[in-house]
Amino acid sequence: MMRATLTLTHRELVRFFRQPHRVIGSLAQPLLIWAFLGGGFTASFRAPGMEQLSYAEYFYPGVLLMLMLFSGIFSTITLIEDRNQGLLQGVLVAPVARMAIVLGKVAGGVAISLVQAVPLLLAAPLLGIPLGWAEAGWIVWGFFLSCVGFTALGFLIAWNMESTAGFHAVMSVFLMPLWMLSGALFPLENSPAWLWGLMIVNPVTHALTLIRTPLYHPPLEFLASRDYWLAMTITIVWAVGTLMLALWRVNQVERGAPPEG
């Protein structure tokens, strides 16, 4: 099973780097949104308790999370392409565990996301955010958990899709709102009660906390925070839960039409 998992992971990485337009597109969109919104809202934005931050600084963790969302979710589109090309059917009938399919695809998506997000983390000092090795390590851990959650969720959705057009539709009406209601665009505080409720039950909100907190607080401070560990617990449950659901879905026996008569 490990060999099959590594083979599928390697295939996802090779496919990604052989498509330059995909590399550029997944990086360009979050960076352009960051540049436009950061420049436009800096003059009027004031976050409660973080008045010294510009909007570009506040939005920076959200951009990192958005990059992982696009990379992780869209890496699972290859599942639809593999089905249409007949490759997935060949893997399903091969003498390998179904778990290898899930782990291989998810590990490939996580690797692609980290390859893009970690270099972008180097931009933190350019924003005046001092980043030590300890803080960077905790942020990368937050990256990993977020990537697993996004990619496993994308796998679960793509497994039931017949076309990439349908996948893009789901992305627009379901996955993007998860990111928008995570606190990436605006703070949780001072939001209307109904909006605050949606944001607090959104697992992506807590994944963003794992990325944002180490950027602005030293480890000795946030590791003593109950809110940080609550966010860690919820994010782990989300990542493991979506991974288990994806495995359960792959293990389901596809039933054919009942015989006539």
C-alpha positions as CSV (number, residue, x, y, z in Angstrom):
1,M,0.0,0.0,0.0
2,M,2.8,2.4,0.8
3,R,4.4,1.9,-2.6
4,A,1.1,2.6,-4.4
5,T,0.5,5.7,-2.2
6,L,3.9,7.1,-3.0
7,T,3.5,6.3,-6.7
8,L,0.2,8.3,-6.8
9,T,1.7,11.1,-4.9
10,H,4.7,11.3,-7.2
11,R,2.3,11.3,-10.2
12,E,0.4,14.3,-8.8
13,L,3.6,16.3,-8.3
14,V,4.9,15.4,-11.8
15,R,1.6,16.4,-13.4
16,F,1.5,19.7,-11.5
17,F,5.0,20.8,-12.5
18,R,4.5,19.8,-16.1
19,Q,1.6,22.2,-16.4
20,P,3.2,25.7,-16.0
21,H,-0.2,27.5,-16.5
22,R,-1.5,25.6,-13.5
23,V,1.5,26.7,-11.3
24,I,1.2,30.3,-12.4
25,G,-2.6,30.4,-12.0
26,S,-2.7,29.0,-8.5
27,L,-0.1,31.5,-7.4
28,A,-1.2,34.5,-9.4
29,Q,-4.9,34.7,-8.3
30,P,-4.3,34.9,-4.5
31,L,-1.4,37.3,-5.0
32,L,-3.5,39.6,-7.2
33,I,-6.4,39.6,-4.7
34,W,-3.9,40.4,-1.9
35,A,-2.4,43.3,-3.9
36,F,-5.8,44.8,-4.9
37,L,-7.6,44.4,-1.6
38,G,-4.6,45.2,0.5
39,G,-4.0,48.4,-1.4
40,G,-7.7,49.4,-1.5
41,F,-8.6,48.8,2.2
42,T,-5.5,49.8,4.0
43,A,-6.6,53.4,4.5
44,S,-9.9,52.5,6.1
45,F,-9.3,49.2,7.9
46,R,-8.9,48.9,11.6
47,A,-9.0,45.5,13.2
48,P,-10.1,45.4,16.9
49,G,-7.0,45.0,19.1
50,M,-4.7,45.1,16.0
51,E,-5.0,48.8,15.1
52,Q,-1.3,48.9,14.2
53,L,-1.8,46.4,11.3
54,S,-2.4,47.5,7.8
55,Y,-5.0,45.6,5.8
56,A,-2.3,44.0,3.7
57,E,-0.7,42.6,6.9
58,Y,-4.1,41.4,8.3
59,F,-5.1,39.8,5.0
60,Y,-1.7,38.1,4.6
61,P,-2.6,34.9,6.5
62,G,-5.9,34.8,4.6
63,V,-3.9,34.8,1.3
64,L,-1.8,31.9,2.5
65,L,-5.0,30.0,3.4
66,M,-6.5,30.9,0.0
67,L,-3.4,29.6,-1.8
68,M,-3.8,26.3,0.0
69,L,-7.5,26.1,-0.7
70,F,-6.9,26.6,-4.4
71,S,-3.9,24.2,-4.6
72,G,-5.5,21.5,-2.4
73,I,-9.0,21.6,-3.9
74,F,-8.0,21.9,-7.5
75,S,-5.4,19.2,-7.2
76,T,-8.4,16.8,-6.8
77,I,-9.8,17.8,-10.2
78,T,-7.4,15.3,-11.6
79,L,-9.6,12.6,-10.0
80,I,-12.3,13.5,-12.5
81,E,-9.8,13.6,-15.4
82,D,-8.5,10.2,-14.3
83,R,-12.0,8.7,-14.3
84,N,-12.8,10.1,-17.8
85,Q,-9.5,8.8,-19.1
86,G,-10.0,5.3,-17.6
87,L,-7.0,5.5,-15.3
88,L,-9.1,5.5,-12.2
89,Q,-10.9,2.3,-13.2
90,G,-7.5,0.7,-13.7
91,V,-6.3,1.7,-10.3
92,L,-9.6,0.4,-8.7
93,V,-9.2,-3.1,-10.2
94,A,-5.5,-3.2,-9.3
95,P,-4.6,-5.4,-6.3
96,V,-4.0,-2.4,-4.0
97,A,-5.9,-1.2,-1.0
98,R,-8.5,1.5,-1.6
99,M,-6.8,3.5,1.2
100,A,-3.8,3.9,-1.1
101,I,-5.9,5.8,-3.6
102,V,-7.2,8.3,-1.0
103,L,-3.8,8.7,0.7
104,G,-1.9,9.1,-2.6
105,K,-4.3,11.7,-3.9
106,V,-4.5,13.6,-0.7
107,A,-0.7,13.5,0.0
108,G,-0.1,14.7,-3.6
109,G,-2.4,17.7,-3.0
110,V,-0.9,18.5,0.3
111,A,2.6,18.4,-1.2
112,I,1.6,20.7,-4.0
113,S,0.0,23.1,-1.5
114,L,3.1,23.2,0.7
115,V,5.5,23.7,-2.2
116,Q,3.6,26.9,-3.0
117,A,2.7,28.2,0.5
118,V,6.0,27.7,2.3
119,P,8.0,30.0,-0.1
120,L,5.3,32.7,0.2
121,L,5.8,32.6,3.9
122,L,9.2,34.2,3.3
123,A,7.4,37.4,2.4
124,A,6.5,37.9,6.1
125,P,9.7,40.0,6.9
126,L,8.9,42.2,3.9
127,L,5.7,43.2,5.7
128,G,7.5,44.0,8.9
129,I,6.5,40.7,10.6
130,P,9.5,39.1,12.4
131,L,9.4,35.4,11.9
132,G,11.6,33.0,13.9
133,W,12.1,29.3,13.3
134,A,9.8,28.3,16.1
135,E,6.9,30.5,14.8
136,A,7.6,29.3,11.2
137,G,7.4,25.6,12.4
138,W,4.0,26.1,14.0
139,I,2.7,27.9,10.9
140,V,3.9,25.1,8.6
141,W,2.1,22.7,11.0
142,G,-1.1,24.8,10.5
143,F,-0.4,24.6,6.7
144,F,-0.3,20.9,6.8
145,L,-3.5,20.4,8.8
146,S,-5.3,22.9,6.6
147,C,-4.0,21.2,3.4
148,V,-5.2,17.8,4.6
149,G,-8.7,19.2,5.3
150,F,-9.0,21.1,2.0
151,T,-7.6,18.3,-0.1
152,A,-9.6,15.5,1.5
153,L,-12.8,17.6,1.2
154,G,-12.0,18.2,-2.5
155,F,-11.4,14.5,-3.0
156,L,-14.8,13.7,-1.4
157,I,-16.6,16.2,-3.7
158,A,-14.7,15.2,-6.8
159,W,-15.3,11.5,-6.3
160,N,-19.0,12.1,-7.0
161,M,-18.6,14.5,-9.9
162,E,-18.8,13.5,-13.6
163,S,-17.4,16.8,-15.0
164,T,-15.0,19.5,-14.1
165,A,-17.7,22.1,-14.8
166,G,-19.8,20.7,-12.0
167,F,-16.7,20.8,-9.7
168,H,-16.1,24.4,-10.4
169,A,-19.8,25.2,-9.7
170,V,-19.4,23.6,-6.2
171,M,-16.2,25.5,-5.7
172,S,-18.0,28.8,-6.3
173,V,-21.1,28.3,-4.2
174,F,-19.7,26.1,-1.4
175,L,-15.9,26.2,-1.0
176,M,-15.2,29.8,-1.5
177,P,-17.7,30.9,1.1
178,L,-15.9,28.6,3.6
179,W,-12.8,30.7,3.0
180,M,-14.7,34.1,3.0
181,L,-16.3,33.3,6.3
182,S,-13.1,32.2,8.0
183,G,-12.0,35.7,9.1
184,A,-9.6,36.0,6.1
185,L,-11.4,39.1,4.8
186,F,-12.7,40.7,8.0
187,P,-12.3,40.1,11.7
188,L,-14.7,37.9,13.7
189,E,-15.2,40.6,16.3
190,N,-18.0,43.1,15.8
191,S,-19.7,40.9,13.1
192,P,-23.5,40.6,13.2
193,A,-24.7,37.7,15.5
194,W,-25.9,35.5,12.6
195,L,-22.6,36.0,10.7
196,W,-20.5,35.4,13.9
197,G,-22.4,32.1,14.4
198,L,-21.6,30.9,10.8
199,M,-17.9,31.9,11.2
200,I,-17.5,30.2,14.6
201,V,-18.8,26.8,13.3
202,N,-16.7,27.0,10.2
203,P,-13.7,24.7,10.6
204,V,-11.7,26.9,8.2
205,T,-11.9,29.8,10.7
206,H,-10.0,27.7,13.2
207,A,-7.5,26.6,10.6
208,L,-6.8,30.2,9.9
209,T,-6.2,30.8,13.6
210,L,-3.4,28.2,13.5
211,I,-1.7,30.3,10.7
212,R,-2.4,33.8,11.9
213,T,-1.6,33.4,15.6
214,P,2.1,32.5,15.3
215,L,2.6,35.4,12.9
216,Y,1.8,38.0,15.6
217,H,2.5,36.2,18.9
218,P,5.5,34.3,20.3
219,P,5.2,30.6,21.0
220,L,5.3,30.9,24.8
221,E,2.2,33.2,24.6
222,F,0.0,31.4,22.1
223,L,0.8,27.9,23.4
224,A,-0.6,28.9,26.8
225,S,-3.8,30.1,25.1
226,R,-7.0,27.9,25.4
227,D,-8.3,29.4,22.1
228,Y,-5.3,28.3,20.2
229,W,-5.6,24.7,21.4
230,L,-9.3,24.7,20.7
231,A,-8.5,25.8,17.2
232,M,-5.9,23.0,16.9
233,T,-8.4,20.4,18.1
234,I,-11.2,21.4,15.8
235,T,-8.8,21.6,12.8
236,I,-7.4,18.1,13.5
237,V,-10.9,16.7,13.8
238,W,-11.9,18.4,10.5
239,A,-8.8,17.1,8.7
240,V,-9.1,13.5,10.0
241,G,-12.9,13.5,9.6
242,T,-12.8,14.5,5.9
243,L,-10.1,12.0,5.3
244,M,-12.1,9.2,6.9
245,L,-15.2,10.2,4.9
246,A,-13.2,10.1,1.7
247,L,-11.9,6.6,2.6
248,W,-15.5,5.5,3.5
249,R,-16.8,6.8,0.2
250,V,-14.1,5.0,-1.9
251,N,-14.8,1.8,-0.1
252,Q,-18.5,1.8,-1.0
253,V,-19.4,-0.8,-3.6
254,E,-20.9,0.9,-6.6
255,R,-24.3,-0.8,-7.3
256,G,-25.4,-1.4,-10.8
257,A,-29.0,-1.1,-12.0
258,P,-31.2,-4.0,-10.8
259,P,-31.9,-6.7,-13.4
260,E,-35.2,-6.4,-15.3
261,G,-37.9,-8.8,-14.6
